[in-house]
Amino acid sequence: MAGLFSYLDLGAGALLATNRGVGVVGHNVANAATEGFTRQRVDFSAIPGTPIAGGVQSLGPTRITDQLLTQKEWNGAGEYGRASDLARALSSLELGMGTDTHDLVQAIASLFGGIMELEAAPVDTELRNNVVDGAEGVANMFQTGALAIQQSQYDADANIEALSATASGLASKIASLNREIDRTNPSPDLLDQRDLAARQLTEIVGGRARVDEDGHMRFVLDGGGVLVDGERSAEFQTSRDPDLGGHVRLELVDGVHVDDVTGNISSGRLGGQLTFRDSVARDSAERLDNLAYEFATRFNEVHRNNAALDGSTGHDFFTEPGSIEGAALGMSISASLEASSDNVAAAAPATGPGDTSGLSDLLNLRDQKVLAGGSRSLLDESIDFLSDLGARVNRASSDEALEQDKLTVLGSLRDSLSGVSVEEEMTRLSALQHAQEASVRFIATVDSLLGQLIEQV
């Protein structure tokens, strides 16, 4: 009789094990669409018989995952985050520089075209007005470009502030999950949540996440700053820095320890925003200012030395810039031209209003190689400036597409290993159902045998 009772225990154990398997299948199916969920599995292990009874025990549940693949996906998220934000910022800046039919190059070409037309009739008021309008168009496009760059840097500041706040929250979440996760019996669902937070954090700040032997995840930024260390997390802090032109400085705060990490973060979305603001946009602003300064000063130098319609000289064409920095934003036509188009200095001094030597001198500026070490003219430089920006946009878009493709491949590999296939889960459920039915029949049979034995006693 004792042997029959042990068989009841065996059957009950088998039923318990299969019930756990059914529960895990249901959990998998319920979370098939949950972001970051990793398929779970219950393993079964035979209990050695002594000598016959034995039985089965369930082990787990365990996550079906590959840590190396997960690490590659985290790294890929950081590269994609950088490429994506850099591409968006560059595209927005390019749009701010003008349209296909109205940009700086076309404005400069229109000004030189107006000067050429005035050569044919230097006293014509309408043609003189066209030259003034052309000059104003050039000044407006320089201002438009400078404002677009300035606004793009302000937008980057706002994005840096928002992203750093989100990153601080994710770092705190990882530290909290480190506290919750039991090293000896970690919850698969909590591990999923921590991995998802790590992926999201890597997309924002780049860096590296790793799980140490103590079961805790640690997160280290580019440059070595520690964002998460076991159950503790640092946080980001932003402030306006005069040394950065009033733009946002990014600091990592851990208790009383504060590190300036503005120049250290090169990947992730923050890396993309910082690279755009402090490298791409700054370089564009400097180049545009230099072009505006050269354009205004060289036009003024020629224009002052020639004569207006009344024979007077010394008239500026544009407002004289005080320095290279800010020249594009401060570009405007001179007060003299704004007062009257008669002040367009078309003639050489003391030659009379019919002379066009002054206009010829202005037209010569179109082809003179005065920029980039004497290799480019004013018009050449404007073309190269916009072409270079367009090329950067194309490269950034290509980089974004490439990193997206890499993530897609890694995601497909992850799904094939760790994703939930409802069809496979239903097959597994059917097998567990048959095992349950067999366990129930086994228990019923043993119970019947026990009943018969008791009746016979």
Secondary structure, 3 states (H helix, E strand, C coil): CHHHHHHHHHHHHHHHHHHHHHHHHHHHHHCCCCCCCCCEEEEEEEECCCCCCCEEEEEEEEECCCHHHHHHHHHHHHHHHHHHHHHHHHHHHHHHCCECCECHHHHHHHHHHHHHHHHHCCCCHHHHHHHHHHHHHHHHHHHHHHHHHHHHHHHHHHHHHHHHHHHHHHHHHHHHHHHHCCCCCCCHHHHHHHHHHHHHHHHHHCCEEEECCCCCEEEECCCCCEEEECCEECEEEEEEEHHHCCEEEEEEEECCEEEECCCCCCCHHHHHHHHHHHHHHHHHHHHHHHHHHHHHHHHHHHHHCCECCCCCCCCCCECCCCCCCCCCCCCCECHHHHHCHHHCCCECCCCCCCCCHHHHHHHHCCCCCCECCCCECHHHHHHHHHHHHHHHHHHHHHHHHHHHHHHHHHHHHHHHHHCCCHHHHHHHHHHHHHHHHHHHHHHHHHHHHHHHHHHHC
